[in-house]
Amino acid sequence: LNVIACAKHYVGDGGTDGGVNEGNTLSSFEHLESVHLRPFLDCLSLHVSTVMASFSSWNGTKLHCNYYLITELLKEELGFK
């Protein structure tokens, strides 16, 4: 039996204003990093196979198309392949 884990919903989905699905997380990058990124760091250290991007927003920008958070941070800085 093989199982693939998926870390979701990258990143900040749990901090949306009012807890609304596909809502907006209003925070500084420092808060996003210290609170919402931490569980993903744990998942990456355990070699999670997939990461699902959130459909929520961070300060008004959709997370699933945020170049910095997905490409520069997750893939390049944190090494997710």
N, C-alpha and C positions, 0 to 999 in steps of 0.2 A: 504494500500500500504506500503510495506516494502522495504527499500533500504539499501544496504551495500556499504560503502565507501571503496576505496582502495587507500592507499598512495603509489605512485610510482614515480620514480624508485629509490629505496633506494640503495645507497646514493651517491651523487656526479655526477649523470648523466648529470646535466646541466653544468658541468665544464670541459667537455672533450676538449682536445687539438683540436682547430679548430672547435669545435661544432659538431664533427663527431658522428653519431649514433654508439653505441657499441665501442666508442673510449676509450681513456685513460685520466683520470683526474690526472694531476701531481700537487700534493700539499702536504703540511705537514698535519699531523693529526689535528693540531690546526686550520688550515684553513678549512679543511673538516668539523670539528666540528662547527666552528663559522659561516660558510656560508651555507654549504650544509645539515647539520643535523638539523638546526633550524626549517625548515618547518615540519619535521617529529616529532619533539618534540611537536609542536602545534597539529598535527594530533593525536598523542598518548594521549595528555591531553584531547582530545575530544572523546577518546575511539574508534578510527578507528578500523574497524573489520579485515582488511587485509592490509598487506604490501607486495608490489611486489619488489623483488630484481632486481637491474639493471644488464643488460648484459654487461655494460661497465666495465672498469678496473680502479683501483686506484693504481697509481705508478706501473703499470704492472701486478697487481694481479686482476683477475676477481672478481668483487664484489659479484656475485651470489653464490660464493663458498668461501667467505672470512669468516672464522670461527670467528675471533675476532669481525668483524663488525656486523655479523648476530646473532651469538649465545651469545657471551660475552657481547657486547654492547647493541644491540637491545632487546634481550630476557632477559638476566640476569640483566644488570645494569638498563635498562630503563623499564623493566617489561612487555614487550609485550608478550602476550600469544597467 
